[in-house]
Amino acid sequence: MASSSYISLMDLASGDMFNSPQTPERISRVMTVPVDGGITDDGDFDSLSSECCEKTIIVANFLPLQAQKDIKSGEWLFSFDEDSLLLQMKDGFSSDTIVVYVGSLKVDVDSKEQDEVSKTLLEEFNCVPTFLPPDLQKKFYHGFCKQYLWPLFHYMLPMCADYSNRFDRLHWQAYLSANKIFADKIIEVTNPEKDYVWVHDYHLMALPTFLRKHFHRVKLGLFLHSPFPSSEIYRTLPVREEILKALLNADLIGFHTFDYARHFLTCCSRILGLDHESKRGHIGLDYFGRTVYMKILPVGIHMGQLQSSLNHPSSSTKVKEIVAKFNDKKIIIGVDDMDIFKGISLKVLAMEQLLQQHPELQGKVVLIQIVNPARSTGKDVQEAKREIYETTERINDVFGFPGYEPVVLIDRCVPFYEKAAYYACAECCIVNAVRDGMNLVPYKYIVCRQGTSRMDEALQIAPESPRTSMLVVSEFIGCSPSLSGAIRVNPWNIDAVADALNMAITMPGVEKQIRHEQHYRYVSSHDVGYWSQSFMQDLGRACKEHYNRHCWGFGFGLSFRILSISPNFRKLSIDHIISVHRRTCRRAIFLDYDGTVVPHSSIIKSPGLEVILFMNSICSDPKNTVFIVSGRGKNSLSDWFAQCENLGIAAEHGYFIRWNRRSEWETFPIAIDFGWKRIAEPVMQLYTEATDGSFIESKESALVWHHQDADPDFGSSQAKELLDHLENVLANEPVVVKRGHQIVEVKPQGVTKGLVAKKVLSTMISNGEPPDFVLCVGDDRSDEDMFESISNTAYISSLPVSPEIFACTIGQKPSKARYYLDDTVDVLKLLSGLTGASSSTTSTSNTETEVSFESCA
């Protein structure tokens, strides 16, 4: 039965995907308002609805369930999968939190049985199944996820079609359709005002957009359990922008390591032009007024389940078998999925190298490699498996003898109690993956080596005896940074891995004990409950401002996003400001230049003819006092605006100021020693030589280091370093060092755009012409001083009537301004409107001479 969400590519392209019908058989929305009898809608969610209970919806590709159909009765039998991370993470939730799971079953359910199965899973397990049509499931999971995204996110580009699938538009469409079905199911069970939604992994990266489209203020977190590749790899993805924009519709994005988060942020910078900053220890990325936070914390293990497995009678029995079989041999354990990224063949080759370099270890050390069943199929997996078997057979033929096999392959589904027994007996554990998101095998090994009283009895060791463990881990796996006592290796360097194995098994017992205790303290305190609790705390913090801000959705298809702004922060209405302009008589207008009148992206930095005409027209109105306030030098600005006779110019942030073309330049009133330039310029020169594309702009009062033409990441990094360097060397000088839009500037203390605004307004007041209209437009951090100044000057001064104040920033971002315009195009529309208003005012003044200027007072 094909779902109605399995839509055409044409629907996606037109944006109609977001308005497609819900999946059939809608489940009633969870209600959290009191109703008669304490039930909801039609009673389907009676058990989930509670006004006093917090609800968390956990969404993943598969539900944490085991399912099988009884052959005789034909009934479905379900049970929780105790090994599922989704189930274990409940340890971090409060006892009164209701947890609802949304995901697919690992088995196909006939369409005729789906309604009954849905009801059973909801009532008995709080699970909401997403039944994907078989064809959709194949293209979504086995096609786009496993054959395209998974290799790409593990740094394997589809260079050869024989070993990996290249991008398939139909598979991408299936991915979106599946994500839409998941979103529909979440919508059916979510109260967006109270509930939290936690989405897991790369299968559902498009889901945040579908959900945010329906619920603008949904509290949404997403944790990526796979690696996030470097920008060089990610940028090969044909739908790179769509996925990034979808992820940014979450409130909190989680990663196992800082490397993965850094790669994501770099992609956002290079592809979307977004910058991030650290806010009180939390990394945040401003996205249309919303702050999308990053969470960096590797997942942990479930201590109780591991200890329970160690105490299982079968574990004790298996331990005795292992001890008897391998006698006094040192065991190296490896547990991996049959996957081309796990590095099993490299591990076996390292074992061969170990035996070649250290013949004395032959017959004394054995590598036991447990191979879990493959999660995906393909020619690459089959060839990897063949290589492992051939290499193992060769090593055993060369170094083995009757009663001794150096490498033991266990290629079957091994229950965890048996794995726990092998962990407990192993001298060393090696995880040699060439790329992995978060591998929990080292954590499990450490806990099993710590043991329990029953395991101690099986191993015949005293309870008070010291515990030891040794880890050899690839530096390319997610858990590597958290295991400071492990021997980290490059899995491709077989000699180095062999040396690490030798070091691990020959290390003195005291050092093994110290390393083990260090690891066990971390693993036991950072378990899965700690991980989930920490994530939910940060998600709550990320969402706390949801209902204190206005939210609007805009954009089509996967470009949909939310504009979130303060209730007091709104877009400047050009019609409104023109109306106010016409009824006022003494107007002060302050305009920034770069990024306001002329776009930052413009190659030609001089103003266009249109800007000159607007300025002349506005300045021709005697009721207007107009200033360009810029950080640029006075020569450039005076040349560019030579045709504007009545235009005031404040150059170099106000160090130079002139009231019109006929007046002389005035300088900052305080005498300034520019000796600091001899200190700052050599430092800037050093960074210019080291940063291709950067240059120094020398002004009369300031020095500016530009990096807009440098590599975005390197330029930004160098700017931060330069800022810190200059602040140190100029600490005793009367200057300030500031970062602006792709610049680092050093200028004298006290020279700000705010002083320009204050001086102009104060002069107007002292001349008996107090302003009744003040407009200030700017885009940079330096313009914030002007926004603050015009408000303070206007309201603090003893004016008979408070003027109309319009402080306007460019773009939706935190600002002291109350208004915003989207870009320079909007600014030109504003100037055009003011031009028309000024022209009509001038015309009226010329024809109606009986209306004197003083009558406006």
C-alpha positions in Angstrom: 0.0 0.0 0.0 1.8 3.1 -1.2 1.7 6.0 1.2 0.3 9.3 0.1 3.6 10.9 1.3 5.5 9.0 -1.4 5.2 11.9 -3.8 6.6 12.9 -7.1 9.8 14.8 -7.8 7.7 17.5 -9.4 5.9 18.0 -6.1 9.2 18.4 -4.3 10.5 20.9 -6.8 7.5 23.0 -6.5 7.4 23.0 -2.8 4.1 21.1 -2.7 5.7 18.3 -0.7 5.1 20.3 2.4 1.4 20.5 1.7 0.9 16.8 0.7 -1.8 14.9 2.6 -1.0 13.2 5.9 -0.5 9.4 5.9 -3.7 7.4 6.2 -5.2 6.4 9.5 -4.1 9.4 11.5 -3.5 8.8 15.2 -5.2 11.4 17.4 -3.0 14.2 18.5 -1.9 14.0 22.1 -3.8 16.6 24.1 -2.5 18.0 27.3 -5.4 20.1 28.3 -7.9 18.8 30.8 -11.0 17.3 29.3 -14.0 15.4 30.8 -13.0 12.0 32.0 -9.3 12.7 31.5 -9.2 11.3 27.9 -8.2 12.8 24.7 -9.9 13.3 21.3 -11.3 9.7 20.9 -9.4 8.1 23.8 -6.6 6.6 21.7 -3.9 8.4 23.7 -5.4 8.2 27.2 -2.3 6.5 28.5 0.0 9.2 27.0 -1.9 12.3 27.9 -1.1 13.9 31.2 -1.0 17.6 32.1 1.6 17.1 34.8 4.0 14.8 32.8 6.6 15.9 30.4 6.7 14.0 27.1 9.6 13.3 24.9 9.2 11.8 21.4 12.3 9.8 20.4 12.5 9.3 16.6 14.8 6.9 14.8 14.9 4.8 11.7 13.9 1.7 13.7 11.9 1.3 16.8 13.5 -0.4 19.8 11.5 -3.5 19.3 11.9 -7.1 18.3 9.1 -8.5 16.2 8.2 -11.9 14.9 5.0 -13.5 13.7 3.7 -16.7 15.2 3.5 -19.2 12.4 0.6 -21.2 13.9 -1.6 -18.4 15.2 -0.6 -15.8 12.7 -0.3 -13.2 15.5 2.4 -10.7 15.9 4.7 -10.9 18.9 6.5 -7.9 20.1 9.1 -7.2 22.8 11.5 -4.4 23.7 15.0 -4.8 22.4 17.0 -4.4 25.6 20.2 -3.8 23.6 18.7 -0.7 21.9 20.3 2.6 22.7 16.9 4.3 22.3 15.5 2.2 25.2 18.6 2.6 27.4 18.7 6.4 27.1 15.5 6.6 29.2 17.8 6.3 32.2 18.6 10.0 31.8 15.0 11.1 31.9 13.0 11.9 35.0 10.6 9.2 36.3 7.5 11.1 35.3 8.6 11.7 31.7 6.5 9.9 29.1 8.6 8.6 26.3 7.0 7.9 22.9 9.0 6.2 20.1 8.5 6.9 16.4 10.1 4.7 13.8 9.9 1.7 11.5 9.7 -2.0 12.3 12.5 -4.2 11.1 9.9 -6.6 9.5 7.3 -6.0 6.8 3.7 -5.9 8.0 0.9 -6.4 5.6 -1.2 -3.3 4.9 -4.3 -5.1 6.2 -2.6 -5.6 9.6 -1.0 -2.2 10.0 -3.9 -0.6 11.8 -4.1 -3.4 14.4 -0.4 -3.5 14.9 -0.3 0.3 15.3 -2.9 0.1 18.0 -1.1 -2.7 19.8 2.3 -0.9 19.7 0.8 2.3 20.9 -1.1 0.8 23.8 1.5 -1.6 25.0 4.8 0.0 24.1 4.2 3.7 23.5 5.5 3.1 20.0 4.2 4.7 16.8 5.2 2.7 13.7 6.0 4.3 10.3 5.0 1.8 7.7 7.1 2.6 4.7 6.0 0.9 1.4 8.6 -1.8 0.5 9.8 0.0 -2.7 10.2 3.2 -0.7 12.0 1.5 2.1 14.4 -0.1 -0.4 15.3 3.2 -2.1 15.4 5.2 1.1 17.3 2.9 3.4 19.2 0.4 1.3 19.6 3.0 -1.6 20.2 6.5 -0.4 21.2 5.9 3.2 23.4 2.8 3.1 24.8 2.9 -0.4 25.3 6.7 -0.7 25.2 8.7 2.5 26.9 6.1 4.7 30.0 5.7 2.5 30.2 9.5 1.8 30.0 10.3 5.5 32.8 7.8 6.0 35.0 9.6 3.5 34.3 7.1 0.6 33.5 9.0 -2.6 31.6 7.2 -5.4 34.5 7.2 -7.8 33.7 3.8 -9.2 30.1 2.6 -9.8 31.1 -1.0 -9.1 31.7 -0.4 -5.4 29.4 2.4 -4.4 26.3 4.0 -5.8 26.5 7.5 -7.3 23.9 10.1 -6.5 20.4 9.0 -7.7 17.7 11.6 -7.8 15.0 9.0 -7.3 16.7 7.7 -4.2 17.0 11.3 -2.9 13.3 11.7 -3.5 12.6 8.5 -1.6 14.7 9.8 1.3 12.6 12.9 1.4 9.4 11.0 1.1 10.4 8.7 4.0 11.4 11.7 6.1 8.0 13.2 5.4 6.2 10.1 6.6 8.2 10.2 9.8 7.3 13.9 10.3 3.6 13.1 9.7 3.6 10.5 12.5 5.4 12.9 14.9 2.9 15.6 14.2 0.1 13.2 15.2 1.5 12.6 18.6 3.1 16.0 19.5 2.0 18.9 21.6 4.5 21.5 20.4 4.0 23.7 23.4 5.2 21.1 25.9 6.8 18.1 24.2 10.4 17.6 23.1 11.3 15.8 19.9 14.7 14.1 19.7 15.6 12.8 16.2 18.5 10.3 15.7 21.0 9.9 13.0 21.7 10.5 9.3 18.6 8.7 8.1 16.4 11.6 9.1 18.4 14.7 8.4 15.6 16.2 6.3 13.0 15.7 9.0 13.5 19.0 10.9 12.3 21.0 7.9 9.1 19.0 7.6 8.4 19.3 11.3 9.4 22.9 11.6 7.1 23.8 8.7 4.1 22.5 10.7 5.2 23.6 14.2 7.2 26.8 14.1 8.2 26.5 17.8 8.7 22.8 18.1 11.4 21.9 20.6 13.6 19.8 18.3 17.0 18.2 18.8 19.0 15.9 16.4 21.9 13.8 17.3 24.2 12.5 14.5 25.6 9.1 15.4 27.8 8.9 12.3 30.8 11.0 11.5 30.2 14.3 9.7 32.8 14.6 6.9 35.1 17.4 6.2 33.9 20.1 3.9 36.0 18.8 1.0 34.0 15.5 1.1 30.6 17.0 2.1 30.7 19.6 -0.7 30.6 16.8 -3.3 27.0 16.0 -2.2 24.7 17.4 -4.9 22.1 18.2 -2.2 24.5 19.7 0.2 22.7 22.9 0.8 19.3 21.2 1.2 20.6 18.9 4.0 22.4 21.7 5.8 19.3 23.9 5.8 17.2 21.0 7.0 19.6 20.3 9.9 19.6 24.0 10.8 15.8 23.8 11.4 16.7 21.9 14.6 17.3 23.8 17.9 20.2 21.6 19.0 22.5 19.4 16.9 24.6 16.7 18.6 27.9 15.2 17.6 30.2 12.7 19.2 33.4 14.7 18.8 34.5 18.3 18.2 36.0 17.3 14.9 32.5 16.3 13.6 31.0 19.5 14.9 33.9 21.6 13.4 33.3 20.0 10.0 29.6 20.8 10.1 30.3 24.4 11.1 32.9 24.7 8.3 30.4 23.5 5.8 27.8 26.0 7.1 30.5 28.7 6.6 31.7 27.7 3.2 28.4 26.7 1.7 25.8 29.0 3.4 28.1 31.8 4.5 27.1 31.4 8.2 29.5 32.2 11.1 29.4 30.7 14.5 30.5 31.9 17.9 30.8 30.5 21.4 28.2 31.8 23.8 29.1 31.1 27.5 30.7 27.8 26.6 28.1 26.7 24.1 28.8 26.9 20.4 25.9 28.7 18.6 25.2 29.5 15.0 22.8 32.4 14.2 20.3 31.4 11.5 17.6 34.0 10.7 17.3 35.1 14.3 17.4 31.6 15.8 20.4 30.3 17.5 21.1 26.7 16.6 23.4 25.2 19.2 25.9 22.4 18.9 26.3 19.6 21.5 29.5 17.7 21.6 29.3 14.6 23.8 30.0 11.0 23.0 27.3 8.5 23.8 27.9 6.1 26.8 27.0 2.6 27.6 24.3 1.1 29.9 26.2 0.0 33.0 23.4 -2.0 34.4 22.9 -4.1 31.3 26.6 -4.9 31.1 26.9 -5.9 34.7 23.7 -8.0 34.3 25.3 -9.8 31.3 28.5 -10.4 33.3 26.4 -12.0 36.0 24.5 -14.2 33.5 25.2 -17.9 34.2 26.0 -18.5 30.6 28.8 -15.8 30.8 30.5 -17.7 33.6 30.2 -20.9 31.7 31.7 -19.4 28.6 34.6 -17.8 30.6 35.6 -21.2 31.9 35.5 -22.6 28.3 37.7 -19.8 27.0 40.2 -20.2 29.8 40.4 -23.9 29.2 40.7 -23.6 25.5 43.3 -20.9 25.3 45.1 -21.9 28.5 47.8 -19.3 29.3 47.7 -17.5 26.0 47.3 -13.8 25.9 44.0 -12.9 24.1 43.6 -9.8 21.9 39.9 -9.3 21.2 38.3 -7.5 18.3 34.5 -7.1 17.8 33.3 -5.4 14.6 30.5 -5.4 12.1 31.3 -6.9 8.7 31.9 -3.5 7.1 34.5 -2.1 4.8 35.2 0.8 7.3 35.9 -1.4 10.3 39.5 -2.2 9.2 39.3 -5.9 10.1 41.7 -6.9 7.4 44.2 -4.2 8.5 43.9 -5.6 12.0 44.7 -9.1 10.9 47.7 -7.9 8.9 49.0 -6.1 12.0 48.7 -9.4 13.8 50.8 -11.0 11.1 53.4 -8.2 11.4 53.5 -8.7 15.2 54.3 -12.4 14.9 56.9 -11.7 12.2 58.7 -9.0 14.3 58.4 -11.0 17.6 58.7 -14.7 16.9 58.8 -15.3 20.7 55.1 -14.5 20.8 54.1 -17.3 18.5 52.0 -19.8 20.4 51.6 -17.2 23.2 49.2 -14.6 21.8 46.0 -15.0 19.8 43.7 -12.6 18.1 40.0 -13.5 18.5 38.0 -11.5 16.0 34.2 -11.6 16.4 32.5 -10.5 13.1 28.9 -9.3 13.5 26.6 -9.7 10.5 26.8 -7.0 7.9 24.1 -4.3 8.0 24.2 -3.8 4.3 24.9 -5.8 1.2 27.1 -5.1 -1.8 30.1 -6.2 -3.7 32.4 -4.2 -1.5 31.2 -6.1 1.6 31.7 -9.5 -0.1 35.2 -8.6 -1.2 36.1 -7.3 2.2 34.9 -10.6 3.8 36.8 -12.7 1.2 40.0 -10.7 1.9 39.6 -11.2 5.7 39.2 -15.0 5.3 42.1 -15.3 2.8 44.5 -13.3 5.1 43.4 -15.2 8.2 44.0 -18.6 6.4 47.4 -17.5 5.3 48.5 -16.3 8.7 47.3 -19.5 10.4 49.1 -21.6 7.8 52.4 -19.8 8.3 52.4 -19.2 12.1 50.0 -21.8 13.4 50.7 -25.4 14.5 48.6 -28.1 16.0 46.6 -26.7 18.9 47.4 -23.1 18.0 45.7 -20.7 15.6 47.0 -17.1 15.8 43.8 -15.7 14.4 40.4 -17.0 15.4 37.4 -15.8 13.3 34.0 -16.1 14.9 31.7 -15.2 12.0 28.2 -15.5 13.4 25.6 -13.7 15.5 27.2 -13.8 19.0 24.9 -13.1 22.0 26.2 -10.4 24.3 26.8 -12.7 27.3 29.3 -14.6 25.1 31.0 -11.3 24.0 31.2 -10.3 27.6 33.0 -13.5 28.4 35.6 -12.8 25.7 36.0 -9.2 26.9 36.6 -10.3 30.4 39.3 -12.8 29.3 41.1 -10.5 26.9 44.4 -8.9 27.8 43.9 -6.2 25.1 41.1 -4.9 22.9 41.7 -3.4 19.5 39.4 -1.2 17.5 41.0 -0.5 14.2 38.3 1.2 12.1 39.4 3.4 9.3 36.4 5.7 10.0 33.6 5.3 12.6 31.1 7.5 14.3 31.1 6.2 17.8 32.3 2.7 18.6 31.3 1.5 22.1 33.3 -1.7 22.0 36.2 -0.1 24.1 33.7 1.1 26.7 32.2 -2.4 27.0 35.6 -4.0 27.2 36.6 -1.8 30.1 33.5 -2.5 32.1 33.8 -6.2 31.5 37.5 -6.1 32.6 36.3 -4.4 35.8 34.2 -7.5 36.3 31.7 -8.5 39.0 31.9 -10.9 41.9 30.4 -13.7 39.9 32.8 -13.1 37.0 35.7 -13.0 39.5 34.7 -16.4 40.7 34.6 -17.8 37.2 38.0 -16.4 36.4 39.3 -17.5 39.8 40.7 -14.1 40.8 40.4 -12.5 44.2 37.7 -9.7 44.5 40.3 -7.2 45.8 42.9 -7.9 43.1 43.8 -5.0 40.8 42.0 -4.7 37.5 43.8 -4.1 34.2 42.9 -3.5 30.6 44.6 -2.2 27.5 43.2 -0.5 24.5 44.5 0.0 21.0 42.1 2.3 19.2 42.1 4.0 15.8 42.4 7.8 15.9 39.5 8.0 13.4 36.8 6.7 15.7 34.5 8.9 17.8 35.4 7.4 21.2 39.2 8.0 20.7 39.3 11.5 22.3 37.6 10.3 25.5 40.1 7.4 26.0 43.2 9.3 27.1 44.9 6.2 28.3 44.5 4.2 25.1 47.2 3.6 22.6 46.0 5.6 19.5 47.1 4.4 16.1 46.7 5.1 12.4 45.0 1.9 11.2 46.6 2.3 7.8 50.1 2.1 9.4 50.3 -1.6 9.9 53.8 -1.5 11.5 52.6 1.1 14.0 49.6 -1.0 14.9 51.8 -4.1 15.4 54.1 -2.1 17.6 51.0 -0.9 19.6 49.8 -4.4 20.1 53.2 -5.5 21.3 53.3 -2.5 23.7 49.9 -3.3 25.0 50.5 -7.0 25.8 54.0 -6.4 27.3 53.3 -3.3 29.3 53.9 -3.5 33.1 50.9 -4.5 35.1 51.0 -1.3 37.2 50.7 1.0 34.2 47.9 -1.2 32.8 46.1 -0.8 36.1 46.5 3.0 36.1 45.2 3.2 32.5 42.3 1.0 33.3 41.3 2.9 36.4 41.4 6.2 34.5 39.2 4.7 31.7 36.7 3.1 34.1 36.2 6.3 36.0 35.2 8.0 32.8 33.1 5.2 31.3 31.2 4.6 34.5 30.4 8.3 35.1 29.6 9.1 31.4 27.1 6.4 30.8 24.1 6.5 28.4 21.9 8.1 31.1 24.4 10.9 31.6 24.5 11.4 27.8 20.8 11.6 27.4 20.3 13.8 30.4 22.9 16.2 29.3 21.5 16.4 25.8 18.0 17.1 27.1 19.2 19.8 29.4 20.9 21.6 26.6 17.9 21.1 24.4 15.7 22.8 27.0 18.2 25.6 27.3 18.2 26.0 23.5 14.4 26.3 23.4 13.8 28.5 26.4 13.3 31.6 24.2 10.8 30.0 21.8 7.7 31.7 23.2 9.4 35.1 23.9 10.0 35.7 20.2 7.9 36.2 17.0 8.3 33.4 14.4 7.5 33.5 10.8 8.1 30.7 8.3 9.3 31.5 4.8 10.9 29.7 1.8 9.8 26.9 -0.4 10.7 23.2 -0.3 13.8 22.4 1.7 14.7 26.1 1.8 12.0 26.6 4.3 13.2 28.3 7.5 11.9 30.2 10.5 12.5 33.9 11.0 12.7 34.4 14.7 12.8 38.0 16.1 12.2 39.8 19.3 8.6 41.2 19.8 10.2 44.7 19.7 12.3 44.0 16.6 10.4 44.3 13.4 10.9 45.1 9.7 10.9 48.8 8.9 7.8 49.7 7.1 8.9 52.1 4.3 5.3 53.4 3.9 5.2 54.2 7.7 8.5 56.0 7.7 7.6 58.1 4.7 4.4 59.0 6.4 6.3 60.1 9.5 8.8 61.9 7.3 6.2 64.0 5.7 4.7 65.3 9.0 8.0 66.2 10.6 10.2 69.3 10.0 13.7 68.7 11.4 15.1 65.5 10.4 18.5 63.8 11.1 19.5 60.9 8.8 22.6 58.7 9.4 23.6 56.1 6.9 26.4 53.6 7.1 28.2 53.0 3.7 29.6 49.4 3.2 26.9 46.8 3.6 24.2 49.4 3.8 24.3 51.7 0.8 26.7 49.4 -1.2 26.7 45.6 -0.7 29.8 44.0 0.8 29.8 41.6 -2.1 30.1 44.4 -4.7 33.4 44.5 -6.5 32.9 48.2 -7.3 33.0 50.0 -4.0 32.0 53.4 -5.2 28.3 54.4 -5.1 26.2 54.0 -8.2 24.5 56.9 -10.0 21.2 55.9 -8.4 22.6 56.4 -4.9 24.1 59.8 -5.9 20.7 60.9 -7.2 18.9 59.7 -4.1 21.4 61.5 -1.9 21.2 64.8 -3.8 17.4 64.7 -3.7 17.2 64.0 0.0 19.9 66.5 0.9 18.1 69.2 -1.2 15.3 69.3 1.3 16.4 72.0 3.9 14.6 70.1 6.6 17.0 67.2 6.3 20.4 66.8 7.9 22.0 63.8 6.2 25.3 62.1 7.1 27.2 59.2 5.6 29.0 57.7 8.6 31.7 55.2 7.5 35.0 53.6 8.5 36.4 54.5 5.1 39.0 57.2 4.6 37.9 60.8 4.0 39.6 61.0 0.6 37.6 58.1 -0.9 34.3 59.3 0.5 34.8 63.0 -0.5 35.7 61.9 -4.1 32.8 59.5 -4.3 30.2 62.0 -3.1 31.7 65.1 -4.7 28.4 65.7 -6.5 26.5 65.8 -3.2 26.9 69.4 -2.1 24.8 69.3 1.1 25.8 65.8 2.3 27.6 65.5 5.6 30.4 62.9 5.8 32.0 61.3 8.9 35.0 59.3 7.8 37.1 56.8 9.8 34.3 56.2 12.3 34.1 59.9 13.0 37.7 60.9 13.4 37.1 63.2 10.5 33.8 65.0 10.0 32.5 67.7 7.7 28.9 69.1 7.5 28.8 69.7 3.7 31.1 70.0 0.7 31.8 73.6 1.3 32.9 73.2 4.9 36.3 72.1 6.2 37.2 68.8 7.7 37.0 68.7 11.5 39.1 66.2 13.4 38.6 64.4 16.7 38.9 67.0 19.5 41.4 65.1 21.6 45.0 65.1 20.6 46.1 61.6 19.7 49.6 60.1 19.5 49.8 57.7 16.6 53.0 56.0 17.8 51.0 52.8 18.2 51.0 52.3 14.4 54.7 51.4 14.6 53.8 48.5 16.9 50.6 47.4 15.1 51.7 47.6 11.5 54.5 45.0 11.7 52.2 42.6 13.4 49.5 43.0 10.7 52.2 42.6 8.0 53.2 39.3 9.6 49.6 38.0 9.3 49.3 39.4 5.7 52.3 37.5 4.5 51.0 34.3 6.1 47.4 34.7 4.8 47.0 34.7 1.1 44.3 37.1 0.0 44.6 39.5 2.9 45.8 43.1 2.9 46.3 46.1 5.1 44.5 49.4 4.7 46.3 52.3 6.3 44.1 55.2 7.3 45.1 58.5 8.9 43.6 57.4 12.2 43.4 53.7 11.9 44.9 50.4 10.5 42.6 47.8 9.1 43.4 44.2 8.2 41.1 42.8 5.5 40.6 39.1 4.8 37.5 39.0 2.6 39.5 37.5 -0.3 41.3 34.9 1.9 40.1 31.3 2.4 37.0 31.8 4.6 38.0 29.4 7.4 41.7 30.3 7.4 40.9 34.0 7.2 38.5 33.9 10.1 41.0 31.8 12.2 43.8 34.3 11.4 41.6 37.2 12.3 40.9 35.7 15.7 44.6 35.2 16.3 45.5 38.7 15.0 42.8 40.2 17.3 44.4 38.4 20.3 47.9 39.3 19.3 47.1 43.0 18.8 45.2 43.2 22.1 48.3 41.9 23.8 50.9 44.1 22.2 48.7 47.2 22.3 47.5 46.7 25.9 49.1 49.9 27.1 48.2 52.1 24.1 45.2 54.4 23.8 43.5 52.3 21.1 40.8 49.7 20.7 41.1 46.6 18.6 37.8 45.4 17.0 36.6 42.7 14.6 34.1 43.8 11.9 32.8 42.1 8.8 35.9 40.3 7.5 38.2 42.9 9.1 40.3 43.6 12.2 40.7 47.3 12.9 42.8 49.2 15.3 41.7 52.8 16.0 42.0 55.4 18.7 40.0 55.1 21.9 36.8 57.1 22.0 36.4 57.4 18.2 33.1 55.8 17.5 30.2 56.4 15.1 28.1 57.0 18.2 30.0 60.2 18.9 29.2 61.3 15.4 25.5 60.9 16.0 25.7 62.6 19.4 27.6 65.6 18.0 25.2 66.1 15.1 22.1 65.9 17.3 23.6 68.1 20.0 24.6 70.7 17.4 21.0 70.7 16.0 19.6 71.1 19.5 22.0 73.9 20.4 21.1 75.7 17.2 17.5 75.8 18.3 16.5 73.1 15.8 15.9 70.0 17.9 15.2 67.0 15.6 11.7 65.5 15.5 12.8 62.7 13.2 15.9 60.5 13.5 16.8 57.7 11.1 19.9 55.6 11.5 20.7 52.7 9.2 23.8 50.4 9.5 24.8 46.8 9.2 28.0 46.4 11.3 29.0 46.1 14.9 30.3 49.7 14.8 26.9 50.9 13.9 25.5 49.6 17.2 27.1 52.7 18.8 25.0 54.9 16.6 21.8 53.0 17.4 22.5 53.4 21.1 23.6 57.1 20.8 20.5 58.3 18.9 18.2 56.8 21.5 20.1 58.1 24.5 20.6 61.6 23.0 17.0 61.9 21.9 15.3 60.7 25.1 17.7 62.1 27.7 17.8 65.6 26.3 15.2 67.9 27.5 13.1 68.2 24.4 9.5 69.4 24.5 8.4 66.5 22.3 10.2 63.2 21.9 11.3 62.7 18.3 10.4 59.7 16.1 13.4 57.3 16.4 14.2 54.7 13.7 17.3 52.7 14.4 17.5 50.1 11.7 20.0 47.3 11.1 20.6 45.3 8.0 19.6 41.6 8.4 17.8 39.8 11.1 20.3 39.5 14.0 20.7 40.6 17.6 21.0 44.3 17.6 20.3 47.5 19.6 18.2 48.6 16.7 14.4 48.1 16.9 14.0 47.7 13.1 15.6 45.8 10.3 15.8 45.8 6.6 16.8 42.6 4.8 19.6 43.9 2.5 20.9 46.9 0.6 18.1 46.4 -2.0 15.7 47.4 0.8 17.9 50.3 1.7 17.7 51.6 -1.8 13.9 51.3 -1.7 13.9 53.3 1.5 16.1 56.0 -0.1 13.8 56.0 -3.1 10.8 56.6 -0.9 12.6 59.3 1.1 13.6 60.9 -2.2 9.9 61.1 -3.3 8.9 62.4 0.1 11.7 65.0 0.1 10.8 66.1 -3.5 7.2 66.6 -2.7 8.1 68.5 0.5 10.5 70.8 -1.5 7.8 71.4 -4.1 5.2 72.2 -1.5 7.6 74.6 0.2 8.3 76.4 -3.1 4.6 76.8 -4.0 3.2 77.5 -0.6 5.5 80.2 0.6 3.1 81.3 3.3 4.0 78.2 5.3 7.2 79.2 7.0 9.9 76.8 8.3 9.4 78.1 11.8 5.7 76.9 11.8 6.9 73.4 12.1 8.5 74.0 15.5 
